[in-house]
Amino acid sequence: MSGHILSQEQSQVLLATLERIATETEVARIIDIVTLTARDLVRAERAVMALVEGQKLAFVGGSGEEAARAARVRVDLGTGVPGKVAQDGIARSVHDGKYTSPVSSANPFGRPEMPMKAMLCVAMLFQGRPVGVIQVINKVGGGNFTPVDEYALQLLANQGAAGIERLRLHENAVKESQRIHGIFEALTDGIMVVDPQGNPLLYNKAVEEMFFPGGKQNFALTTYLSSVIQGESPVGSSEVVLFKPHNLILSNRYVILKDRHGHPSEVVISIRNTSDQRALDRRFSQFYAIMLHKADAVVARAVRARDSRLRQRLLQRQKTILRNLLFLTELKSGPLRIEKENCDLLALYDTVRRKLSRRLARRKVRLVDAPLVEHGPLAGRFDRRRMVQVFFLLLSRGLSVLSGGGEICLNLNSSQGQARFEIGFAGAGVGEVICPEALDWNRQVDLIIAGEKASLDLDLSFIGHIVSAHKGCLAIQLDRPDRARVTLALPLEL
């Protein structure tokens, strides 16, 4: 087709259109420019454009009345003349009201003749790939579209494809840039990009808060950067302590990015202020030291004690301290490891009930658990040892709180694959110990470190830890100062 010579008018129209396409910033405007130019370039009555969207061909614009009608049409690739052109990139036409395929004798319209006298459809090619089609219909004044018309229309179609794809790439790049910038700004960790000499190029708000508090420059930034990127490794991590007046401990990871010649071009640094975490770690170390000191003092008293009963009580107290420290270690270390097996949940409860029945009677604590005893087997997959702990700690908590007598009432509702226990505690002083705050072990530790509390009580927190590991939930509701209700829900996996 390169042997065809355009008319002077067609050449001028194409050159003017190419300049307009090159300066456009909106896809919709390029669609309008190309479809109107296509109509005028080959002197057609109508022109339409369609763009490939996945496995569909969507008509996006047209000249005259075709514009509104075309915007509502979508066809499968390979359907009709435009669908076939978009599929293989080969131009197709109708001459003298008859369709002749360049690749087969098949008629894509399903009829031997069309109501149109002439039609030409060419692919919009970008890097050799069809991204759409331009279709012109009926020559003004009659006649057929010529090879020169096809050549001119193909040049216009390719330039339109390049313009549309350029803007699409630009729009996608802008959207991706905005998305990345949003993530970049939303990160609570500091993110900084510097050149190989350590000069900042880009940073987010978290970095501003660290190094430019109140909008004033923190001159520790220079020292910090030189400490972080002094290594030659392409990736690395470090910890930098900024002493007074900054008092910051910064944990850092960095990656060195290279240009296409393999030379370092930028360094991306992730910065985390670990000062508060270090303070928490120090507080926990202090807490452990306090508790271990108490345990040591209790043992020393037990060794000196001549009364065997006193010695036994002291050793029991030391056991409680060590048990709570073990609970705290498991709570603080993250998700609890459990070993599930098929078991009867109520059989595990019955084991605990029989073990504590005498102690409950001695303390004059009435246990009302008929709904559990009469329920029958409650099968599920649980960690047998941990669920025994749950029931034991719940009843033991009731025993310790209801030292002057009271009532523990247990109810059960099992339906829709879930077992829901309600354990009510009634008696003097219940609300001070069995309350929603008892589930917050951090709060208890803070109170002990501050000297506002003498003993650590992790039983209810640890029960919540076990229940959470079984994908259940635990809640405590305080009805009155002398009444509290613990709700425990567990999924019945089989």
GIBELSUL-V334789 format. One record per residue. N is the residue number from 0. RES is the residue in three letters. SS is DSSP state (~ for helix, > for strand, _ for the rest). PHI is phi in whole degrees, 0 to 359 (none if undefined). D_LAST is the distance of its C-alpha to the last C-alpha in Angstrom with 2 decimals. Layout:
# GIBELSUL-V334789
N/RES/SS/PHI/D_LAST  N/RES/SS/PHI/D_LAST
This chain:
# GIBELSUL-V334789
0/MET/_/none/72.60  1/SER/_/292/74.07  2/GLY/_/282/77.54  3/HIS/_/281/77.51  4/ILE/_/251/79.58  5/LEU/_/285/78.52  6/SER/_/287/81.13  7/GLN/~/300/82.34  8/GLU/~/297/80.73  9/GLN/~/297/77.31  10/SER/~/298/77.59  11/GLN/~/295/78.43  12/VAL/~/298/75.58  13/LEU/~/296/73.08  14/LEU/~/298/74.37  15/ALA/~/296/74.28  16/THR/~/291/70.74  17/LEU/~/300/69.50  18/GLU/~/295/70.87  19/ARG/~/294/69.11  20/ILE/~/298/65.78  21/ALA/~/296/66.14  22/THR/~/260/66.59  23/GLU/_/286/63.94  24/THR/_/239/60.85  25/GLU/_/230/58.93  26/VAL/~/298/57.35  27/ALA/~/300/58.36  28/ARG/~/291/61.98  29/ILE/~/296/61.99  30/ILE/~/301/60.63  31/ASP/~/297/63.50  32/ILE/~/299/66.09  33/VAL/~/291/65.13  34/THR/~/294/64.86  35/LEU/~/293/68.20  36/THR/~/293/69.85  37/ALA/~/300/68.57  38/ARG/~/299/70.23  39/ASP/~/285/73.50  40/LEU/~/297/73.51  41/VAL/_/249/73.73  42/ARG/_/56/75.29  43/ALA/>/261/72.43  44/GLU/>/285/71.98  45/ARG/>/218/68.26  46/ALA/>/215/65.70  47/VAL/>/225/61.90  48/MET/>/234/59.39  49/ALA/>/225/55.75  50/LEU/>/242/53.29  51/VAL/>/286/50.39  52/GLU/>/229/46.96  53/GLY/_/68/44.28  54/GLN/_/260/44.74  55/LYS/>/242/46.86  56/LEU/>/244/50.51  57/ALA/>/255/51.11  58/PHE/>/283/54.65  59/VAL/>/246/55.46  60/GLY/>/188/59.17  61/GLY/>/195/62.41  62/SER/_/267/66.06  63/GLY/_/63/67.42  64/GLU/_/293/65.46  65/GLU/~/291/62.97  66/ALA/~/300/61.44  67/ALA/~/293/59.54  68/ARG/~/292/58.67  69/ALA/~/294/57.41  70/ALA/_/295/54.97  71/ARG/_/257/52.81  72/VAL/_/254/52.57  73/ARG/>/222/49.85  74/VAL/>/230/49.89  75/ASP/>/287/47.96  76/LEU/_/300/49.56  77/GLY/_/94/51.79  78/THR/_/262/52.54  79/GLY/~/70/56.22  80/VAL/~/299/58.89  81/PRO/~/301/57.35  82/GLY/~/296/53.91  83/LYS/~/288/55.54  84/VAL/~/297/57.69  85/ALA/~/293/54.71  86/GLN/~/279/52.86  87/ASP/~/244/55.59  88/GLY/_/78/58.14  89/ILE/_/263/61.04  90/ALA/_/293/63.45  91/ARG/>/223/64.15  92/SER/>/211/66.96  93/VAL/>/238/68.70  94/HIS/>/243/72.45  95/ASP/_/52/74.69  96/GLY/_/78/71.72  97/LYS/>/238/70.16  98/TYR/>/267/67.11  99/THR/>/234/67.49  100/SER/_/284/64.44  101/PRO/_/282/65.18  102/VAL/_/238/62.39  103/SER/_/198/62.33  104/SER/_/268/64.01  105/ALA/_/291/60.89  106/ASN/_/261/61.47  107/PRO/_/291/58.58  108/PHE/_/272/59.85  109/GLY/_/78/59.60  110/ARG/_/224/63.26  111/PRO/_/292/66.44  112/GLU/>/224/67.98  113/MET/_/252/66.93  114/PRO/_/290/68.61  115/MET/_/270/69.28  116/LYS/_/275/72.38  117/ALA/_/216/71.24  118/MET/>/205/68.00  119/LEU/>/220/66.97  120/CYS/>/228/63.46  121/VAL/>/238/62.91  122/ALA/>/276/59.87  123/MET/>/270/59.49  124/LEU/>/262/59.00  125/PHE/>/231/57.69  126/GLN/_/54/57.71  127/GLY/_/77/58.05  128/ARG/>/244/54.93  129/PRO/>/292/55.20  130/VAL/>/248/53.87  131/GLY/>/174/55.47  132/VAL/>/219/58.52  133/ILE/>/239/61.79  134/GLN/>/237/63.24  135/VAL/>/246/66.81  136/ILE/>/231/68.16  137/ASN/>/61/71.79  138/LYS/>/283/74.77  139/VAL/_/297/77.06  140/GLY/_/85/80.19  141/GLY/_/93/78.61  142/GLY/_/94/78.32  143/ASN/_/250/75.52  144/PHE/_/283/73.79  145/THR/_/267/75.51  146/PRO/~/303/74.24  147/VAL/~/295/75.58  148/ASP/~/301/73.47  149/GLU/~/297/70.41  150/TYR/~/298/71.30  151/ALA/~/297/71.84  152/LEU/~/293/68.63  153/GLN/~/293/66.64  154/LEU/~/300/68.12  155/LEU/~/296/67.18  156/ALA/~/300/63.65  157/ASN/~/294/63.00  158/GLN/~/292/64.35  159/GLY/~/297/62.26  160/ALA/~/299/59.14  161/ALA/~/297/59.99  162/GLY/~/295/60.55  163/ILE/~/294/57.33  164/GLU/~/295/55.21  165/ARG/~/300/57.01  166/LEU/~/290/56.12  167/ARG/~/298/52.53  168/LEU/~/298/52.16  169/HIS/~/295/53.84  170/GLU/~/298/51.62  171/ASN/~/296/48.45  172/ALA/~/296/49.92  173/VAL/~/294/50.72  174/LYS/~/299/47.24  175/GLU/~/295/45.64  176/SER/~/297/48.17  177/GLN/~/295/47.42  178/ARG/~/297/43.67  179/ILE/~/295/44.19  180/HIS/~/295/46.76  181/GLY/~/297/44.37  182/ILE/~/297/41.71  183/PHE/~/303/44.55  184/GLU/~/283/45.76  185/ALA/~/282/42.37  186/LEU/_/297/41.41  187/THR/_/281/41.76  188/ASP/_/282/42.71  189/GLY/>/286/46.30  190/ILE/>/236/46.98  191/MET/>/224/50.51  192/VAL/>/246/52.32  193/VAL/>/232/55.58  194/ASP/_/277/58.17  195/PRO/_/301/58.80  196/GLN/_/273/61.44  197/GLY/_/94/58.99  198/ASN/_/275/60.27  199/PRO/>/296/57.57  200/LEU/>/253/57.08  201/LEU/>/201/54.08  202/TYR/>/203/51.76  203/ASN/_/260/49.38  204/LYS/~/295/49.57  205/ALA/~/298/47.71  206/VAL/~/293/50.53  207/GLU/~/301/53.11  208/GLU/~/293/51.68  209/MET/~/284/51.81  210/PHE/~/255/55.19  211/PHE/_/228/57.02  212/PRO/~/298/56.24  213/GLY/~/66/58.21  214/GLY/~/80/59.55  215/LYS/_/261/61.54  216/GLN/_/289/61.31  217/ASN/_/262/59.79  218/PHE/_/286/62.00  219/ALA/~/288/59.34  220/LEU/~/302/57.89  221/THR/~/299/60.49  222/THR/~/298/59.73  223/TYR/~/298/56.00  224/LEU/~/297/56.19  225/SER/~/295/58.49  226/SER/~/285/56.10  227/VAL/~/282/53.06  228/ILE/_/256/54.55  229/GLN/_/281/56.95  230/GLY/_/282/54.92  231/GLU/_/261/55.43  232/SER/_/293/51.82  233/PRO/_/294/50.36  234/VAL/>/223/47.34  235/GLY/>/182/47.04  236/SER/>/214/46.11  237/SER/>/199/48.11  238/GLU/>/227/48.43  239/VAL/>/240/51.56  240/VAL/>/254/52.79  241/LEU/>/259/55.28  242/PHE/_/283/57.28  243/LYS/_/309/59.26  244/PRO/_/270/59.71  245/HIS/_/278/56.48  246/ASN/_/53/54.16  247/LEU/>/239/51.40  248/ILE/>/243/49.04  249/LEU/>/247/47.95  250/SER/>/261/45.35  251/ASN/>/227/46.14  252/ARG/>/228/45.05  253/TYR/>/223/47.47  254/VAL/>/226/47.79  255/ILE/>/266/51.21  256/LEU/>/265/51.61  257/LYS/>/246/54.35  258/ASP/_/278/56.62  259/ARG/_/292/57.23  260/HIS/_/266/59.82  261/GLY/_/86/57.39  262/HIS/_/266/59.01  263/PRO/>/302/57.08  264/SER/>/242/57.17  265/GLU/>/212/54.72  266/VAL/>/236/52.46  267/VAL/>/261/49.25  268/ILE/>/240/48.30  269/SER/>/258/45.15  270/ILE/>/239/46.03  271/ARG/>/234/43.83  272/ASN/>/279/45.41  273/THR/_/259/43.72  274/SER/~/300/46.24  275/ASP/~/295/43.90  276/GLN/~/296/41.08  277/ARG/~/298/43.63  278/ALA/~/297/44.72  279/LEU/~/297/41.17  280/ASP/~/298/40.84  281/ARG/~/295/44.17  282/ARG/~/295/43.13  283/PHE/~/292/40.02  284/SER/~/298/42.25  285/GLN/~/298/44.59  286/PHE/~/298/41.83  287/TYR/~/300/40.59  288/ALA/~/297/44.22  289/ILE/~/298/44.70  290/MET/~/293/41.68  291/LEU/~/293/42.58  292/HIS/~/297/46.14  293/LYS/~/298/45.01  294/ALA/~/298/43.01  295/ASP/~/295/46.10  296/ALA/~/294/48.32  297/VAL/~/296/46.12  298/VAL/~/297/46.26  299/ALA/~/299/50.04  300/ARG/~/294/50.45  301/ALA/~/295/48.37  302/VAL/~/294/50.62  303/ARG/~/279/53.72  304/ALA/_/292/52.49  305/ARG/_/266/54.29  306/ASP/_/280/52.26  307/SER/~/295/49.17  308/ARG/~/293/47.28  309/LEU/~/297/48.08  310/ARG/~/300/47.06  311/GLN/~/296/43.69  312/ARG/~/295/43.10  313/LEU/~/294/44.14  314/LEU/~/293/41.85  315/GLN/~/294/38.94  316/ARG/~/295/39.91  317/GLN/~/296/39.99  318/LYS/~/297/36.51  319/THR/~/296/35.28  320/ILE/~/300/37.08  321/LEU/~/293/35.57  322/ARG/~/297/32.05  323/ASN/~/293/32.48  324/LEU/~/294/33.91  325/LEU/~/293/30.89  326/PHE/~/302/28.61  327/LEU/~/298/30.92  328/THR/~/299/30.77  329/GLU/~/290/26.98  330/LEU/~/295/27.21  331/LYS/~/283/30.01  332/SER/_/278/28.65  333/GLY/_/111/25.91  334/PRO/_/305/22.08  335/LEU/_/281/20.66  336/ARG/_/278/19.20  337/ILE/_/234/16.01  338/GLU/_/243/14.28  339/LYS/_/280/10.55  340/GLU/>/208/9.37  341/ASN/>/290/7.36  342/CYS/>/202/9.64  343/ASP/>/263/11.11  344/LEU/~/297/12.28  345/LEU/~/285/15.29  346/ALA/~/292/16.35  347/LEU/~/294/16.75  348/TYR/~/298/18.77  349/ASP/~/298/20.83  350/THR/~/299/21.79  351/VAL/~/292/23.19  352/ARG/~/301/24.80  353/ARG/~/294/26.71  354/LYS/~/292/27.81  355/LEU/~/258/29.31  356/SER/~/300/30.59  357/ARG/~/293/34.15  358/ARG/~/295/34.49  359/LEU/~/297/33.41  360/ALA/~/294/36.02  361/ARG/~/297/38.72  362/ARG/_/277/38.23  363/LYS/_/59/38.37  364/VAL/>/259/35.03  365/ARG/>/275/33.59  366/LEU/>/257/29.81  367/VAL/>/251/28.62  368/ASP/_/221/24.99  369/ALA/~/305/25.15  370/PRO/~/301/22.32  371/LEU/~/280/19.92  372/VAL/~/295/21.62  373/GLU/_/271/21.68  374/HIS/_/291/18.18  375/GLY/_/94/16.58  376/PRO/_/303/13.28  377/LEU/_/234/10.74  378/ALA/>/278/7.42  379/GLY/>/184/5.26  380/ARG/>/252/5.95  381/PHE/>/219/9.67  382/ASP/_/279/13.07  383/ARG/~/304/14.34  384/ARG/~/296/17.95  385/ARG/~/292/17.73  386/MET/~/289/16.10  387/VAL/~/298/18.87  388/GLN/~/301/21.25  389/VAL/~/301/20.19  390/PHE/~/295/20.93  391/PHE/~/294/23.98  392/LEU/~/293/25.44  393/LEU/~/296/25.07  394/LEU/~/290/26.86  395/SER/~/295/29.31  396/ARG/~/299/30.19  397/GLY/~/297/31.01  398/LEU/~/299/33.10  399/SER/~/289/35.10  400/VAL/~/283/35.75  401/LEU/_/269/36.59  402/SER/_/294/39.20  403/GLY/_/262/41.50  404/GLY/_/98/39.01  405/GLY/>/165/36.67  406/GLU/>/217/33.40  407/ILE/>/241/29.69  408/CYS/>/244/27.79  409/LEU/>/245/23.99  410/ASN/>/228/22.26  411/LEU/>/217/18.70  412/ASN/>/227/17.49  413/SER/>/243/13.90  414/SER/>/199/13.71  415/GLN/_/52/12.61  416/GLY/_/72/9.15  417/GLN/>/220/11.14  418/ALA/>/254/12.66  419/ARG/>/242/16.35  420/PHE/>/262/18.62  421/GLU/>/237/22.39  422/ILE/>/244/24.57  423/GLY/>/261/28.26  424/PHE/>/241/31.07  425/ALA/>/231/34.59  426/GLY/_/159/37.71  427/ALA/_/297/40.53  428/GLY/_/81/39.77  429/VAL/~/299/36.07  430/GLY/~/296/36.58  431/GLU/~/283/38.23  432/VAL/~/249/35.26  433/ILE/_/264/32.07  434/CYS/_/213/32.65  435/PRO/~/304/31.17  436/GLU/~/295/33.44  437/ALA/~/293/31.73  438/LEU/~/278/28.80  439/ASP/_/263/31.39  440/TRP/~/290/32.06  441/ASN/~/299/34.63  442/ARG/~/298/36.70  443/GLN/~/297/36.78  444/VAL/~/297/37.95  445/ASP/~/300/40.61  446/LEU/~/294/41.92  447/ILE/~/291/42.29  448/ILE/~/298/44.07  449/ALA/_/282/46.32  450/GLY/_/81/47.15  451/GLU/_/269/45.91  452/LYS/_/215/43.30  453/ALA/_/263/43.61  454/SER/_/237/40.09  455/LEU/_/258/36.75  456/ASP/_/234/33.73  457/LEU/_/252/30.47  458/ASP/~/304/28.05  459/LEU/~/290/26.77  460/SER/~/298/26.85  461/PHE/~/289/24.78  462/ILE/~/301/22.18  463/GLY/~/300/21.99  464/HIS/~/297/21.67  465/ILE/~/294/18.62  466/VAL/~/298/16.96  467/SER/~/298/17.95  468/ALA/~/295/16.49  469/HIS/_/269/12.99  470/LYS/_/63/14.01  471/GLY/_/251/14.96  472/CYS/>/215/18.54  473/LEU/>/229/21.19  474/ALA/>/219/24.47  475/ILE/>/235/27.51  476/GLN/>/237/30.00  477/LEU/>/261/33.39  478/ASP/>/281/34.76  479/ARG/>/213/37.95  480/PRO/_/304/39.42  481/ASP/_/251/38.28  482/ARG/>/220/34.87  483/ALA/>/222/31.75  484/ARG/>/229/28.22  485/VAL/>/256/25.15  486/THR/>/251/22.19  487/LEU/>/233/18.84  488/ALA/>/244/15.90  489/LEU/>/227/12.39  490/PRO/>/286/9.44  491/LEU/_/264/6.39  492/GLU/_/283/3.83  493/LEU/_/241/0.00
